Amino acid sequence: MGFQTINPANNKTIKTFYEMSGMAVDNAVDKAVDAFQEWKKTDYKVRAQLLHTVAGLLREKKTELAKLITLEMGKLLIHAEGEIKLSAEIFDYYAKNSEMFLADKVLDPVHGQAFVRNSPIGVLLGIQPWNFPFYQVARFAAPNMMIGNTVLIKHASNVPQCALALEELFQEAGAPEGLYTNILLSNERTSALVGDKRIKGVSLTGSERAGASVGTEAGKHIKKSVLELGGSDAFIILEDADIDKTVDWAIVGRINNNGQCCVASKRFIAVESIADEFLAKFKIKMAALVLGDPMDSMTHLGPLCTEEAAVKIADQVKRAVDGGAKVLLGGKRASREGAYMEATILTNIRPDNPVFYEEFFGPVALFFKVKDEQEAIALANDSPYGLGGSIFTQNIERGKRVADQIDTGMVFINHPTWTQADLPFGGTKGSGYGREMAELGLQEFVNKKLIRISELSDPF
């Protein structure tokens, strides 16, 4: 299997890499095991210094790394620079806070003394997606390295240069061999690798199909797994929302990363009293988006990650229309070279439409008009996904009350679902399980070891 850099702005192949041999993968796992034996003994300060160094290198090389992201998967350059900045913040966050988060928890048992100690478990496998090739790795690697684990990274096949650049950053930072290792491997061989007895846990961000495969394999071998899968976030607009500000956030929520984000706002649900106003203004803003070269600072909407992705979402729109949906804006591939799709708004999507429960991974917004707050909540929850969601209202107490009724792992009030180092990230239902980021991101791949102390006394 080949790993290729294909510029989605023109669909031209830039560079090709080849899959690692079985022997090379076996050696990589062995080195990760050997590195763990030493890394688990290191002081938190040693681990933190490495992460701070990596963060510094990310900032120093921000422009060149951002251009690599844009070249390989089409993200707007300004957004790619933002991804590098966020990744550096994540490394610094865990370097600064992990020792405190992982401190022994003293218990108060009826007899004796006891505490819980967080201990590393070994080599972890991280299966990462293409849409945030640096950030996704940072949120997996940073906390687990601070715990004392070592990591193997299997990146997506269309961002091989980003994958290799990250490995080189760790080498430049002085990481011991085997602490962080990139492996170029097919999905099929990666799934099989989950069963390797030397690997103690696996984290995957990707599709439901990939998650089911990896989760099954991990369960079969009694290994901890964390799955962050798809999402179809609802963006609820209540009648007391500030419509102009809400429309601005709706554009950000739907078009961020060219619409290719698991927590992108995908289903826009407006109560009927303000629905027409919101939709009219949303359409004007969507229609005004400048589609073009993602390297150009004047561009608002770049290409999808691959030609295959563009074909897929265009077909999704066609199936939606065949099923009764109406195209309010766009609906077609852009008439230009590259993996482009027009900014699109679909309305009149009914539950019997074949796409009703599907995730749209691109610049396609689904709009729904509902009678009231309760219908908005019911529609938001009528999804196999449960990742994020957002509610727009000027009554914060009302927003919190509605948020409590949304069946997702995250709900944001007056902001699209977002991410930052100090907020936990993860979902429920078909969106997976487990959490990354913040303190919870340190709690997944640890052995919470109970240590109890008793006085020497007569056992009888």
C-alpha positions as CSV (number, residue, x, y, z in Angstrom):
1,M,0.0,0.0,0.0
2,G,1.3,3.5,-0.9
3,F,1.1,6.6,1.3
4,Q,0.8,9.6,-0.9
5,T,0.8,13.4,-0.6
6,I,-1.8,14.4,-3.2
7,N,-2.5,18.1,-3.2
8,P,-6.3,18.3,-3.1
9,A,-6.3,21.8,-4.5
10,N,-5.3,20.3,-7.9
11,N,-5.3,16.5,-7.3
12,K,-1.6,16.3,-8.3
13,T,0.6,13.6,-6.6
14,I,3.5,15.3,-4.8
15,K,5.3,12.4,-3.1
16,T,4.9,8.7,-2.4
17,F,5.9,6.6,0.6
18,Y,5.6,2.8,1.1
19,E,4.3,0.6,3.8
20,M,6.7,-0.7,6.4
21,S,7.7,-4.3,6.3
22,G,6.6,-6.7,9.0
23,M,10.1,-6.8,10.3
24,A,10.3,-3.0,10.5
25,V,7.0,-2.9,12.5
26,D,8.2,-5.6,14.8
27,N,11.4,-3.8,15.5
28,A,9.5,-0.5,16.1
29,V,7.3,-2.2,18.7
30,D,10.3,-3.8,20.4
31,K,12.0,-0.4,20.7
32,A,8.8,1.1,22.2
33,V,8.8,-1.7,24.8
34,D,12.5,-1.1,25.6
35,A,11.9,2.7,25.8
36,F,9.0,2.1,28.2
37,Q,11.2,0.3,30.7
38,E,13.3,3.4,31.1
39,W,10.7,6.1,30.5
40,K,8.4,4.9,33.2
41,K,11.2,5.5,35.7
42,T,11.8,9.1,34.7
43,D,10.8,12.0,36.8
44,Y,7.8,14.2,35.8
45,K,10.2,17.1,35.4
46,V,12.2,15.2,32.8
47,R,9.0,14.3,30.9
48,A,7.7,17.9,31.1
49,Q,11.0,19.3,29.8
50,L,10.7,17.2,26.7
51,L,7.1,18.3,26.1
52,H,8.0,21.9,26.5
53,T,10.8,21.5,24.0
54,V,8.4,19.9,21.5
55,A,6.0,22.9,22.1
56,G,8.8,25.3,21.4
57,L,9.8,23.6,18.2
58,L,6.2,23.6,17.0
59,R,6.0,27.4,17.5
60,E,9.4,27.9,15.9
61,K,8.4,25.9,12.8
62,K,4.8,27.0,12.7
63,T,4.8,28.3,9.1
64,E,6.5,25.4,7.4
65,L,4.5,22.8,9.3
66,A,1.2,24.7,8.6
67,K,2.1,24.7,4.9
68,L,2.6,21.0,5.0
69,I,-0.9,20.5,6.5
70,T,-2.4,22.6,3.8
71,L,-0.5,20.8,1.1
72,E,-1.5,17.4,2.2
73,M,-5.2,17.8,3.2
74,G,-6.3,21.3,2.0
75,K,-6.9,23.1,5.3
76,L,-6.8,26.9,5.0
77,L,-3.3,28.1,5.8
78,I,-4.5,30.4,8.6
79,H,-6.4,27.5,10.1
80,A,-3.4,25.2,9.8
81,E,-1.3,27.8,11.7
82,G,-4.0,27.8,14.4
83,E,-3.7,24.0,14.6
84,I,0.0,24.2,15.2
85,K,-0.6,26.8,17.9
86,L,-3.2,24.7,19.6
87,S,-0.9,21.6,19.4
88,A,1.9,23.5,21.2
89,E,-0.6,24.7,23.9
90,I,-1.6,21.0,24.5
91,F,2.1,19.9,25.0
92,D,2.7,22.8,27.4
93,Y,-0.6,22.2,29.2
94,Y,0.3,18.6,30.1
95,A,3.9,19.4,30.8
96,K,2.7,22.0,33.4
97,N,-0.3,20.2,35.0
98,S,0.3,16.4,34.8
99,E,2.3,15.9,37.9
100,M,-0.5,17.6,39.9
101,F,-3.3,15.7,38.1
102,L,-1.5,12.3,38.6
103,A,-0.6,12.9,42.3
104,D,-1.5,10.1,44.7
105,K,-5.0,10.2,46.0
106,V,-5.1,9.6,49.7
107,L,-8.0,7.4,50.9
108,D,-9.6,7.2,54.4
109,P,-10.4,3.5,54.9
110,V,-11.9,2.1,58.1
111,H,-8.7,0.2,58.9
112,G,-5.1,1.1,58.1
113,Q,-3.9,3.7,55.5
114,A,-4.3,3.6,51.7
115,F,-3.8,5.7,48.6
116,V,-4.3,5.3,44.8
117,R,-1.2,5.7,42.6
118,N,-1.5,6.4,38.9
119,S,1.0,4.1,37.1
120,P,1.8,3.8,33.4
121,I,0.7,0.6,31.6
122,G,3.1,0.4,28.6
123,V,3.1,0.8,24.9
124,L,0.1,2.4,23.4
125,L,-1.1,2.5,19.8
126,G,-2.7,5.7,18.5
127,I,-4.6,5.5,15.2
128,Q,-5.0,9.1,14.0
129,P,-7.1,10.8,11.3
130,W,-6.1,13.2,8.5
131,N,-8.3,16.2,9.3
132,F,-6.1,17.6,12.2
133,P,-2.8,15.8,11.6
134,F,-0.9,17.6,14.4
135,Y,-3.6,18.4,17.0
136,Q,-5.0,14.9,17.0
137,V,-1.6,13.4,17.8
138,A,-0.8,16.0,20.4
139,R,-3.9,15.3,22.4
140,F,-3.1,11.6,22.4
141,A,0.7,11.6,22.8
142,A,1.2,14.5,25.3
143,P,-0.8,13.1,28.3
144,N,0.3,9.5,27.8
145,M,4.0,10.4,27.6
146,M,3.5,12.4,30.9
147,I,2.0,9.3,32.5
148,G,5.1,7.3,31.5
149,N,3.7,5.3,28.6
150,T,5.4,5.1,25.1
151,V,3.4,5.6,21.9
152,L,3.2,4.2,18.4
153,I,1.4,6.5,15.9
154,K,-0.4,5.1,12.9
155,H,-1.4,8.2,10.8
156,A,-3.8,8.4,7.9
157,S,-2.4,7.5,4.5
158,N,-2.9,10.9,2.9
159,V,-0.8,12.9,5.4
160,P,2.5,10.9,5.4
161,Q,4.7,14.0,5.5
162,C,2.9,15.5,8.5
163,A,3.3,12.1,10.2
164,L,7.0,12.0,9.5
165,A,7.5,15.7,10.4
166,L,6.0,15.0,13.9
167,E,8.4,12.1,14.5
168,E,11.3,14.3,13.4
169,L,10.2,17.0,15.9
170,F,10.5,14.5,18.8
171,Q,13.9,13.4,17.5
172,E,15.1,17.0,17.4
173,A,13.7,17.6,20.9
174,G,15.9,14.8,22.2
175,A,13.3,12.1,22.8
176,P,14.8,8.7,23.6
177,E,14.4,6.2,20.7
178,G,11.1,4.3,20.9
179,L,9.3,6.9,23.0
180,Y,7.4,8.3,19.9
181,T,7.4,6.2,16.8
182,N,5.5,6.7,13.5
183,I,4.5,3.6,11.6
184,L,3.4,3.6,8.0
185,L,0.9,0.8,8.0
186,S,-2.4,-0.2,6.2
187,N,-5.6,-0.1,8.1
188,E,-5.9,-3.9,7.9
189,R,-2.5,-4.5,9.3
190,T,-3.0,-1.9,12.0
191,S,-6.2,-3.7,13.2
192,A,-4.2,-6.9,13.5
193,L,-1.4,-5.1,15.4
194,V,-4.0,-4.2,18.1
195,G,-3.8,-7.8,19.1
196,D,0.0,-7.8,19.7
197,K,0.6,-8.7,23.3
198,R,3.3,-6.0,23.6
199,I,0.7,-3.3,23.0
200,K,-1.3,-2.5,26.1
201,G,-4.0,-0.1,24.8
202,V,-5.3,1.6,21.7
203,S,-6.9,5.0,20.9
204,L,-8.6,5.7,17.6
205,T,-10.1,8.8,16.1
206,G,-11.9,7.9,12.9
207,S,-15.0,6.4,11.3
208,E,-17.6,4.2,13.0
209,R,-16.5,1.3,10.8
210,A,-12.8,1.7,11.9
211,G,-13.9,2.1,15.5
212,A,-16.0,-1.0,15.5
213,S,-13.1,-3.0,14.0
214,V,-10.5,-1.7,16.5
215,G,-12.8,-1.8,19.4
216,T,-13.7,-5.4,18.7
217,E,-10.0,-6.4,18.3
218,A,-9.1,-4.6,21.6
219,G,-12.0,-6.3,23.4
220,K,-11.0,-9.7,22.1
221,H,-7.6,-9.2,23.6
222,I,-8.8,-7.5,26.8
223,K,-7.2,-4.2,26.2
224,K,-8.4,-0.7,27.0
225,S,-9.5,1.4,24.1
226,V,-10.7,4.9,23.5
227,L,-12.8,5.7,20.5
228,E,-13.6,9.1,19.1
229,L,-15.8,8.6,16.1
230,G,-18.2,10.6,13.9
231,G,-20.6,13.3,14.9
232,S,-23.6,15.2,13.6
233,D,-23.7,18.1,15.9
234,A,-27.0,20.0,16.3
235,F,-26.8,23.8,16.3
236,I,-30.0,24.9,18.1
237,I,-31.3,28.5,17.6
238,L,-34.0,29.5,20.1
239,E,-36.3,32.5,19.6
240,D,-34.4,34.7,22.0
241,A,-31.0,34.3,20.2
242,D,-29.1,37.2,18.9
243,I,-29.6,36.2,15.2
244,D,-26.8,38.2,13.6
245,K,-24.2,36.9,16.0
246,T,-25.6,33.4,15.8
247,V,-25.3,33.5,12.0
248,D,-21.7,34.5,12.3
249,W,-21.0,31.5,14.6
250,A,-23.0,29.2,12.3
251,I,-20.6,29.9,9.5
252,V,-17.6,29.2,11.7
253,G,-19.3,26.1,13.1
254,R,-20.1,24.6,9.6
255,I,-17.1,25.8,7.5
256,N,-14.2,25.3,10.0
257,N,-11.6,23.0,8.4
258,N,-13.6,23.1,5.2
259,G,-16.5,21.4,7.0
260,Q,-14.4,18.4,7.8
261,C,-14.5,18.3,11.5
262,C,-16.2,15.7,13.8
263,V,-17.6,18.5,15.9
264,A,-18.6,20.7,13.1
265,S,-22.1,22.1,13.3
266,K,-24.0,20.0,10.8
267,R,-27.7,20.1,11.7
268,F,-29.1,23.7,12.1
269,I,-32.4,23.5,14.1
270,A,-34.3,26.8,14.5
271,V,-37.6,27.4,16.2
272,E,-40.2,28.7,13.8
273,S,-40.6,32.2,15.1
274,I,-37.0,33.1,14.0
275,A,-36.3,30.3,11.5
276,D,-36.9,32.3,8.3
277,E,-34.8,35.2,9.5
278,F,-31.9,33.0,10.5
279,L,-32.0,31.0,7.2
280,A,-32.1,34.1,5.0
281,K,-29.1,35.6,6.7
282,F,-27.3,32.3,6.9
283,K,-27.7,31.7,3.1
284,I,-26.3,35.2,2.3
285,K,-23.2,34.5,4.4
286,M,-22.7,31.0,3.0
287,A,-23.1,32.3,-0.6
288,A,-20.5,35.0,0.1
289,L,-17.8,32.5,1.0
290,V,-14.8,32.7,-1.4
291,L,-13.8,29.3,-2.7
292,G,-10.2,28.9,-3.8
293,D,-6.6,28.1,-3.1
294,P,-6.2,27.2,0.6
295,M,-2.7,28.9,0.6
296,D,-4.4,32.2,-0.4
297,S,-5.3,34.4,2.6
298,M,-8.4,35.7,0.7
299,T,-9.9,32.1,0.5
300,H,-12.7,31.2,2.9
301,L,-13.4,27.7,1.7
302,G,-10.8,25.3,0.4
303,P,-10.9,21.8,-1.1
304,L,-12.0,18.6,0.7
305,C,-9.1,16.4,1.7
306,T,-9.2,14.1,-1.3
307,E,-11.0,13.7,-4.6
308,E,-12.7,10.6,-3.1
309,A,-14.1,12.7,-0.3
310,A,-15.5,15.3,-2.7
311,V,-17.1,12.6,-4.8
312,K,-18.6,11.0,-1.7
313,I,-20.3,14.2,-0.4
314,A,-21.6,15.2,-3.8
315,D,-23.2,11.8,-4.0
316,Q,-24.6,12.3,-0.5
317,V,-26.3,15.5,-1.6
318,K,-27.7,13.8,-4.7
319,R,-29.1,11.0,-2.6
320,A,-30.6,13.6,-0.2
321,V,-32.3,15.4,-3.1
322,D,-33.5,12.1,-4.6
323,G,-35.0,11.4,-1.2
324,G,-37.0,14.7,-1.1
325,A,-34.5,17.3,0.2
326,K,-34.4,20.7,-1.3
327,V,-31.2,22.5,-2.3
328,L,-31.4,26.1,-1.1
329,L,-27.7,26.9,-2.0
330,G,-25.0,25.1,-3.9
331,G,-25.4,21.4,-4.1
332,K,-22.7,20.6,-6.7
333,R,-19.0,20.1,-7.2
334,A,-17.3,23.4,-7.9
335,S,-16.4,23.9,-11.6
336,R,-12.6,24.1,-11.0
337,E,-9.6,21.8,-10.7
338,G,-9.3,20.0,-7.4
339,A,-11.4,18.3,-4.7
340,Y,-13.9,21.2,-4.3
341,M,-17.5,21.2,-3.3
342,E,-19.8,24.3,-3.3
343,A,-21.0,25.7,0.0
344,T,-24.4,24.0,0.3
345,I,-27.6,24.3,2.3
346,L,-30.2,21.5,2.3
347,T,-33.8,21.9,3.6
348,N,-36.9,19.6,3.8
349,I,-34.9,16.6,5.1
350,R,-37.4,14.1,6.5
351,P,-36.7,11.1,8.7
352,D,-37.5,8.8,5.7
353,N,-34.7,10.4,3.7
354,P,-31.8,7.9,3.3
355,V,-29.3,10.6,4.5
356,F,-31.3,11.7,7.6
357,Y,-29.1,9.9,10.0
358,E,-25.8,10.2,8.1
359,E,-22.9,12.5,8.9
360,F,-22.0,15.1,6.2
361,F,-18.2,15.6,6.3
362,G,-17.9,18.7,4.2
363,P,-19.4,22.2,3.6
364,V,-23.0,21.0,3.6
365,A,-25.5,22.4,6.2
366,L,-28.8,20.7,6.9
367,F,-31.5,23.1,8.0
368,F,-34.6,22.2,10.1
369,K,-37.5,24.3,11.3
370,V,-39.2,23.2,14.5
371,K,-42.2,24.4,16.5
372,D,-40.5,25.0,19.8
373,E,-37.7,24.2,22.3
374,Q,-39.0,20.7,23.0
375,E,-39.1,19.8,19.3
376,A,-35.6,21.2,18.9
377,I,-34.3,19.0,21.8
378,A,-36.1,15.9,20.4
379,L,-34.7,16.5,16.9
380,A,-31.2,17.1,18.2
381,N,-31.3,13.8,20.1
382,D,-32.7,11.9,17.1
383,S,-29.3,10.9,15.9
384,P,-27.1,7.8,16.2
385,Y,-24.3,10.2,17.1
386,G,-23.6,11.9,20.5
387,L,-20.4,14.0,20.2
388,G,-21.2,17.7,20.6
389,G,-23.8,20.3,20.1
390,S,-24.6,24.0,20.7
391,I,-27.5,26.1,21.8
392,F,-28.0,29.8,21.1
393,T,-30.0,31.9,23.5
394,Q,-29.6,35.1,25.4
395,N,-31.0,33.4,28.5
396,I,-28.0,31.4,29.9
397,E,-30.1,29.6,32.6
398,R,-32.4,28.4,29.8
399,G,-29.4,27.4,27.8
400,K,-28.1,25.3,30.6
401,R,-31.5,23.7,31.1
402,V,-31.7,22.7,27.4
403,A,-28.0,21.5,27.4
404,D,-28.9,19.1,30.2
405,Q,-31.4,17.4,27.9
406,I,-29.0,17.0,25.0
407,D,-27.6,13.4,24.6
408,T,-24.0,14.3,23.8
409,G,-20.6,14.3,25.4
410,M,-20.3,18.1,25.0
411,V,-22.7,21.0,24.7
412,F,-21.6,24.6,24.2
413,I,-23.9,27.6,24.8
414,N,-23.6,30.5,22.4
415,H,-20.6,28.9,20.6
416,P,-20.2,26.0,18.2
417,T,-18.6,22.8,19.7
418,W,-14.9,23.6,20.1
419,T,-11.7,22.3,21.6
420,Q,-9.0,23.5,23.9
421,A,-6.3,21.9,26.1
422,D,-8.2,22.4,29.4
423,L,-11.6,21.1,28.3
424,P,-12.4,17.3,28.1
425,F,-13.3,16.1,24.6
426,G,-15.4,13.0,23.8
427,G,-18.8,11.6,23.0
428,T,-21.4,9.0,23.6
429,K,-23.7,6.7,21.5
430,G,-22.2,6.1,18.1
431,S,-19.6,8.8,18.6
432,G,-17.5,6.5,20.8
433,Y,-16.3,6.4,24.4
434,G,-13.6,7.7,26.6
435,R,-12.2,11.2,26.9
436,E,-9.2,13.1,25.7
437,M,-7.9,16.5,26.8
438,A,-7.9,18.2,30.2
439,E,-7.4,16.2,33.3
440,L,-9.7,13.4,32.0
441,G,-7.3,12.8,29.2
442,L,-4.8,11.6,31.7
443,Q,-7.1,9.0,33.2
444,E,-7.7,6.6,30.4
445,F,-4.4,4.7,30.0
446,V,-3.3,4.4,33.6
447,N,-3.2,1.6,36.2
448,K,-5.0,3.1,39.2
449,K,-3.0,1.1,41.7
450,L,-4.3,0.8,45.3
451,I,-1.6,0.7,47.9
452,R,-2.7,-0.1,51.5
453,I,-0.6,0.0,54.6
454,S,-1.5,-2.0,57.7
455,E,0.2,-2.2,61.1
456,L,1.8,-5.5,62.0
457,S,-0.6,-7.2,64.3
458,D,-2.1,-10.6,65.3
459,P,-4.0,-11.7,62.1
460,F,-6.5,-13.4,64.5
